[in-house]
Amino acid sequence: MSFIIGKITRKVSKQHNEYFVGKVCNLPVRGSWAKKGQDDLCIFLDSEKINFLSEQNKVNRQPAAQEANKQQ
């Protein structure tokens, strides 16, 4: 049985290193091949992108919070 929990895309860096980027369960992730087992794909949370989205969300919330304070 298989099911889809996200989508990743294969990328190649300028140094010809293969890596993967995408979203799993709506979280930004990066992936790479592992040498430990046969066909293992390791997926990591992309903390840089998560932090960027978090900072961007804080900036977007501040004007809304200020408007709510003015209305009170």
N, C-alpha and C positions, 0 to 999 in steps of 0.2 A: 504494500500500500504506500502511496506517495501523495504528498500534498504540497502546495506552494505556500511558502511563508514570506517570500520576498523575491527580489530580482537583483542580480549582480552582473556587472559588465566587465569584460576582460580589457585591460589596458597594458601598454608597454611603455616603460620610461625611456628617456634618452640613452640610458646606460644598458638598454635592452633587458631590463628586469621586468618580469611579468607580475602584475598585481591586479586586484579586482576591487571595484567600488560599486556601491549600490545601497539599497534599503532592504532591511529585513524587519518585519513587524513594524514598519514605518520608522525605524531607527537607522541613521546613516552608519554604514559599516565599510571597512576595508578588509580585503582578504589576501592571502598568499598561500602558495603551496608549501606543504610541510614535507620534510624528508623522513619523518618517523615511520610512516606506514605507506601502504600502497594507495595512491590517489587520495591523500588527505588534503582537504582544503580548510585552512584555519581562517576564521572570520573574527575580526576585532571591531569593537565600537570605535567609530571615528570621533575621538574626543575633541579634536580641533573644530570639526564642523558642528558638533553638539554645543560646544562653548560659544561659537560664533552665533548660532541660532538662538541660544539663550540670551546673549548680550543684545541681539537684535530685538528679541521679544521684550526685554526690559525697556529699551528705548521706545518701543511702540506703546507700552503700557503707561508710561509717565504722563503724556498729555491727557490720556483718558482719566487718570487718577486726579490730575489737577482740575479738570473740568467738573468732576464729581464733587470736589471740595468747594469749588466756587458756587455750585448749585445749592449746597447746604447752607 
